[in-house]
Amino acid sequence: MATPPDGFDFSVRGDSIEIRHHGRVAATLRKAAAQKFLADVERQDPQLVMARVTGNYKRGNERPASRRR
C-alpha cells in the first residue's frame, strides 16, 4: 500500500489560498476553488486533499522506471 501524502500546508491570504509542499508553492486557489477547498479540508484528510489539488497524488498506475520500455 502506498504511503499517505505528507509535507503539505496552506495559508489563507485574503480571498486566495496558497498551498505549499515542503515549503515551495505548489498551487494557488482563488474564489470558488478556494471555497470548495476549505469545505473539503474540513470533511476529509487535509494532506490528501492538498495532494489531489496540486496533482501530487499517486493513482496506482505508475510503473517503476526499470519496467518501462
C-alpha positions as CSV (number, residue, x, y, z in Angstrom):
1,M,0.0,0.0,0.0
2,A,1.3,3.5,-0.8
3,T,2.3,5.8,1.9
4,P,-0.1,8.7,2.7
5,P,0.9,12.1,1.4
6,D,2.7,14.5,3.7
7,G,4.6,17.7,3.7
8,F,1.7,19.9,2.6
9,D,0.5,23.1,4.3
10,F,-1.7,26.0,3.3
11,S,-2.3,29.6,4.2
12,V,-5.3,31.8,3.6
13,R,-4.4,35.2,2.1
14,G,-7.4,37.4,1.6
15,D,-9.6,35.6,-0.9
16,S,-7.0,33.2,-2.1
17,I,-5.3,30.1,-0.6
18,E,-1.6,29.2,-1.1
19,I,-0.7,25.5,-0.9
20,R,2.9,24.6,-0.2
21,H,4.7,21.3,-0.4
22,H,7.8,21.1,1.6
23,G,8.0,24.9,1.7
24,R,7.6,25.5,-2.0
25,V,4.4,27.0,-3.5
26,A,2.6,24.1,-5.3
27,A,-0.8,25.8,-6.1
28,T,-2.8,29.0,-5.5
29,L,-6.6,28.7,-5.4
30,R,-8.9,31.7,-5.8
31,K,-12.6,32.4,-5.4
32,A,-14.9,29.3,-5.9
33,A,-12.0,26.8,-5.9
34,A,-10.7,28.2,-2.6
35,Q,-14.1,27.9,-1.0
36,K,-14.5,24.3,-2.2
37,F,-11.0,23.5,-1.0
38,L,-11.8,24.8,2.5
39,A,-15.0,22.8,2.7
40,D,-13.1,19.6,1.5
41,V,-10.4,20.1,4.1
42,E,-13.0,20.2,6.9
43,R,-14.6,16.9,5.8
44,Q,-11.5,14.9,4.6
45,D,-7.9,14.4,5.4
46,P,-6.2,17.8,4.7
47,Q,-3.0,16.2,3.4
48,L,-4.9,14.0,0.9
49,V,-7.0,17.0,-0.3
50,M,-3.9,19.1,-0.9
51,A,-2.2,16.3,-2.7
52,R,-5.2,15.9,-5.0
53,V,-5.5,19.6,-5.7
54,T,-1.8,20.0,-6.6
55,G,-1.7,16.9,-8.7
56,N,0.9,15.3,-6.5
57,Y,-1.1,12.2,-5.9
58,K,-0.3,8.6,-6.9
59,R,-3.1,7.0,-8.9
60,G,-1.7,3.4,-8.8
61,N,-0.9,3.2,-12.5
62,E,2.7,4.3,-12.2
63,R,5.3,1.7,-13.1
64,P,8.9,1.7,-11.8
65,A,11.4,3.1,-14.3
66,S,13.1,-0.3,-14.6
67,R,9.9,-1.8,-16.1
68,R,9.4,0.9,-18.8
69,R,10.5,0.1,-22.3
